[in-house]
Amino acid sequence: MYTKEIAIQNAINEADAKWNNGLLISCNHENYDTLMANPITDEGDRETVYSIASLYSDDENNDGTWEDAILDKLKETYGSYF
């Protein structure tokens, strides 16, 4: 069964992979609007911490707490991306 803990770990793994590939975009990035207007690149899709949290909290088992828990965990490493 897909659980909140698995969702959190999957979101962290996704954020790490996006960051490693230069595809994790800070919400405060000076070119945010331009970058996110065309988020699909040859290297993969650009994402924000919010889009990753939303993606991994979209599950029928979500009791309404998953997205906040994912964002809390992402803040530990990617606090400047909020």
PyMOL CGO cylinders between C-alpha atoms (Angstrom):
from pymol import cmd
from pymol.cgo import CYLINDER

trace = [
    CYLINDER, 0.00, 0.00, 0.00, 1.18, 3.53, -0.84, 0.3, 1, 1, 1, 1, 1, 1,
    CYLINDER, 1.18, 3.53, -0.84, 1.70, 5.41, 2.42, 0.3, 1, 1, 1, 1, 1, 1,
    CYLINDER, 1.70, 5.41, 2.42, 2.56, 8.95, 3.45, 0.3, 1, 1, 1, 1, 1, 1,
    CYLINDER, 2.56, 8.95, 3.45, 6.09, 7.83, 4.33, 0.3, 1, 1, 1, 1, 1, 1,
    CYLINDER, 6.09, 7.83, 4.33, 6.59, 6.33, 0.86, 0.3, 1, 1, 1, 1, 1, 1,
    CYLINDER, 6.59, 6.33, 0.86, 5.17, 9.48, -0.75, 0.3, 1, 1, 1, 1, 1, 1,
    CYLINDER, 5.17, 9.48, -0.75, 7.59, 11.64, 1.25, 0.3, 1, 1, 1, 1, 1, 1,
    CYLINDER, 7.59, 11.64, 1.25, 10.59, 9.50, 0.26, 0.3, 1, 1, 1, 1, 1, 1,
    CYLINDER, 10.59, 9.50, 0.26, 9.51, 9.45, -3.39, 0.3, 1, 1, 1, 1, 1, 1,
    CYLINDER, 9.51, 9.45, -3.39, 9.13, 13.24, -3.37, 0.3, 1, 1, 1, 1, 1, 1,
    CYLINDER, 9.13, 13.24, -3.37, 12.59, 13.67, -1.85, 0.3, 1, 1, 1, 1, 1, 1,
    CYLINDER, 12.59, 13.67, -1.85, 14.09, 11.34, -4.44, 0.3, 1, 1, 1, 1, 1, 1,
    CYLINDER, 14.09, 11.34, -4.44, 12.35, 13.28, -7.22, 0.3, 1, 1, 1, 1, 1, 1,
    CYLINDER, 12.35, 13.28, -7.22, 13.51, 16.65, -5.87, 0.3, 1, 1, 1, 1, 1, 1,
    CYLINDER, 13.51, 16.65, -5.87, 17.08, 15.37, -5.58, 0.3, 1, 1, 1, 1, 1, 1,
    CYLINDER, 17.08, 15.37, -5.58, 17.01, 14.07, -9.15, 0.3, 1, 1, 1, 1, 1, 1,
    CYLINDER, 17.01, 14.07, -9.15, 15.54, 17.33, -10.45, 0.3, 1, 1, 1, 1, 1, 1,
    CYLINDER, 15.54, 17.33, -10.45, 18.12, 19.36, -8.51, 0.3, 1, 1, 1, 1, 1, 1,
    CYLINDER, 18.12, 19.36, -8.51, 20.98, 17.20, -9.82, 0.3, 1, 1, 1, 1, 1, 1,
    CYLINDER, 20.98, 17.20, -9.82, 19.77, 17.81, -13.38, 0.3, 1, 1, 1, 1, 1, 1,
    CYLINDER, 19.77, 17.81, -13.38, 19.17, 21.55, -12.92, 0.3, 1, 1, 1, 1, 1, 1,
    CYLINDER, 19.17, 21.55, -12.92, 15.43, 21.08, -13.23, 0.3, 1, 1, 1, 1, 1, 1,
    CYLINDER, 15.43, 21.08, -13.23, 14.34, 22.06, -9.72, 0.3, 1, 1, 1, 1, 1, 1,
    CYLINDER, 14.34, 22.06, -9.72, 13.30, 25.69, -10.04, 0.3, 1, 1, 1, 1, 1, 1,
    CYLINDER, 13.30, 25.69, -10.04, 13.13, 28.06, -7.10, 0.3, 1, 1, 1, 1, 1, 1,
    CYLINDER, 13.13, 28.06, -7.10, 9.87, 29.96, -6.75, 0.3, 1, 1, 1, 1, 1, 1,
    CYLINDER, 9.87, 29.96, -6.75, 12.08, 33.07, -6.32, 0.3, 1, 1, 1, 1, 1, 1,
    CYLINDER, 12.08, 33.07, -6.32, 14.18, 32.44, -9.44, 0.3, 1, 1, 1, 1, 1, 1,
    CYLINDER, 14.18, 32.44, -9.44, 14.68, 35.66, -11.38, 0.3, 1, 1, 1, 1, 1, 1,
    CYLINDER, 14.68, 35.66, -11.38, 13.50, 33.95, -14.59, 0.3, 1, 1, 1, 1, 1, 1,
    CYLINDER, 13.50, 33.95, -14.59, 10.77, 31.83, -12.98, 0.3, 1, 1, 1, 1, 1, 1,
    CYLINDER, 10.77, 31.83, -12.98, 7.97, 32.90, -15.34, 0.3, 1, 1, 1, 1, 1, 1,
    CYLINDER, 7.97, 32.90, -15.34, 10.07, 32.34, -18.43, 0.3, 1, 1, 1, 1, 1, 1,
    CYLINDER, 10.07, 32.34, -18.43, 11.37, 28.96, -17.24, 0.3, 1, 1, 1, 1, 1, 1,
    CYLINDER, 11.37, 28.96, -17.24, 7.97, 27.68, -16.17, 0.3, 1, 1, 1, 1, 1, 1,
    CYLINDER, 7.97, 27.68, -16.17, 6.21, 28.96, -19.31, 0.3, 1, 1, 1, 1, 1, 1,
    CYLINDER, 6.21, 28.96, -19.31, 7.92, 26.06, -21.10, 0.3, 1, 1, 1, 1, 1, 1,
    CYLINDER, 7.92, 26.06, -21.10, 8.71, 23.53, -18.37, 0.3, 1, 1, 1, 1, 1, 1,
    CYLINDER, 8.71, 23.53, -18.37, 9.52, 20.66, -20.72, 0.3, 1, 1, 1, 1, 1, 1,
    CYLINDER, 9.52, 20.66, -20.72, 13.18, 20.40, -21.72, 0.3, 1, 1, 1, 1, 1, 1,
    CYLINDER, 13.18, 20.40, -21.72, 15.31, 17.80, -23.46, 0.3, 1, 1, 1, 1, 1, 1,
    CYLINDER, 15.31, 17.80, -23.46, 16.69, 16.89, -20.01, 0.3, 1, 1, 1, 1, 1, 1,
    CYLINDER, 16.69, 16.89, -20.01, 13.22, 16.48, -18.45, 0.3, 1, 1, 1, 1, 1, 1,
    CYLINDER, 13.22, 16.48, -18.45, 10.45, 18.58, -16.96, 0.3, 1, 1, 1, 1, 1, 1,
    CYLINDER, 10.45, 18.58, -16.96, 11.19, 21.53, -14.70, 0.3, 1, 1, 1, 1, 1, 1,
    CYLINDER, 11.19, 21.53, -14.70, 9.50, 21.30, -11.31, 0.3, 1, 1, 1, 1, 1, 1,
    CYLINDER, 9.50, 21.30, -11.31, 9.06, 23.36, -8.16, 0.3, 1, 1, 1, 1, 1, 1,
    CYLINDER, 9.06, 23.36, -8.16, 8.90, 22.00, -4.64, 0.3, 1, 1, 1, 1, 1, 1,
    CYLINDER, 8.90, 22.00, -4.64, 5.15, 22.67, -4.77, 0.3, 1, 1, 1, 1, 1, 1,
    CYLINDER, 5.15, 22.67, -4.77, 4.56, 20.74, -7.98, 0.3, 1, 1, 1, 1, 1, 1,
    CYLINDER, 4.56, 20.74, -7.98, 6.54, 17.79, -6.60, 0.3, 1, 1, 1, 1, 1, 1,
    CYLINDER, 6.54, 17.79, -6.60, 4.55, 17.84, -3.34, 0.3, 1, 1, 1, 1, 1, 1,
    CYLINDER, 4.55, 17.84, -3.34, 1.29, 17.99, -5.25, 0.3, 1, 1, 1, 1, 1, 1,
    CYLINDER, 1.29, 17.99, -5.25, 2.30, 15.13, -7.52, 0.3, 1, 1, 1, 1, 1, 1,
    CYLINDER, 2.30, 15.13, -7.52, 3.29, 12.80, -4.70, 0.3, 1, 1, 1, 1, 1, 1,
    CYLINDER, 3.29, 12.80, -4.70, 0.37, 13.65, -2.43, 0.3, 1, 1, 1, 1, 1, 1,
    CYLINDER, 0.37, 13.65, -2.43, -2.21, 12.80, -5.08, 0.3, 1, 1, 1, 1, 1, 1,
    CYLINDER, -2.21, 12.80, -5.08, -3.32, 9.41, -3.79, 0.3, 1, 1, 1, 1, 1, 1,
    CYLINDER, -3.32, 9.41, -3.79, -6.59, 7.93, -2.58, 0.3, 1, 1, 1, 1, 1, 1,
    CYLINDER, -6.59, 7.93, -2.58, -4.96, 7.05, 0.75, 0.3, 1, 1, 1, 1, 1, 1,
    CYLINDER, -4.96, 7.05, 0.75, -4.09, 10.71, 1.45, 0.3, 1, 1, 1, 1, 1, 1,
    CYLINDER, -4.09, 10.71, 1.45, -5.85, 11.80, 4.63, 0.3, 1, 1, 1, 1, 1, 1,
    CYLINDER, -5.85, 11.80, 4.63, -5.26, 15.46, 3.84, 0.3, 1, 1, 1, 1, 1, 1,
    CYLINDER, -5.26, 15.46, 3.84, -1.86, 15.67, 5.54, 0.3, 1, 1, 1, 1, 1, 1,
    CYLINDER, -1.86, 15.67, 5.54, 0.48, 14.37, 2.89, 0.3, 1, 1, 1, 1, 1, 1,
    CYLINDER, 0.48, 14.37, 2.89, 1.23, 17.55, 0.96, 0.3, 1, 1, 1, 1, 1, 1,
    CYLINDER, 1.23, 17.55, 0.96, 2.14, 19.52, 4.09, 0.3, 1, 1, 1, 1, 1, 1,
    CYLINDER, 2.14, 19.52, 4.09, 4.31, 16.64, 5.33, 0.3, 1, 1, 1, 1, 1, 1,
    CYLINDER, 4.31, 16.64, 5.33, 6.11, 16.45, 1.99, 0.3, 1, 1, 1, 1, 1, 1,
    CYLINDER, 6.11, 16.45, 1.99, 6.66, 20.21, 1.93, 0.3, 1, 1, 1, 1, 1, 1,
    CYLINDER, 6.66, 20.21, 1.93, 7.97, 20.15, 5.51, 0.3, 1, 1, 1, 1, 1, 1,
    CYLINDER, 7.97, 20.15, 5.51, 10.50, 17.49, 4.57, 0.3, 1, 1, 1, 1, 1, 1,
    CYLINDER, 10.50, 17.49, 4.57, 11.53, 19.26, 1.37, 0.3, 1, 1, 1, 1, 1, 1,
    CYLINDER, 11.53, 19.26, 1.37, 12.12, 22.47, 3.35, 0.3, 1, 1, 1, 1, 1, 1,
    CYLINDER, 12.12, 22.47, 3.35, 14.89, 20.72, 5.27, 0.3, 1, 1, 1, 1, 1, 1,
    CYLINDER, 14.89, 20.72, 5.27, 17.04, 20.49, 2.14, 0.3, 1, 1, 1, 1, 1, 1,
    CYLINDER, 17.04, 20.49, 2.14, 15.46, 22.90, -0.32, 0.3, 1, 1, 1, 1, 1, 1,
    CYLINDER, 15.46, 22.90, -0.32, 14.36, 25.74, 1.93, 0.3, 1, 1, 1, 1, 1, 1,
    CYLINDER, 14.36, 25.74, 1.93, 15.59, 28.38, -0.49, 0.3, 1, 1, 1, 1, 1, 1,
    CYLINDER, 15.59, 28.38, -0.49, 13.33, 26.96, -3.21, 0.3, 1, 1, 1, 1, 1, 1,
    CYLINDER, 13.33, 26.96, -3.21, 10.13, 28.08, -1.44, 0.3, 1, 1, 1, 1, 1, 1,
]
cmd.load_cgo(trace, "trace")
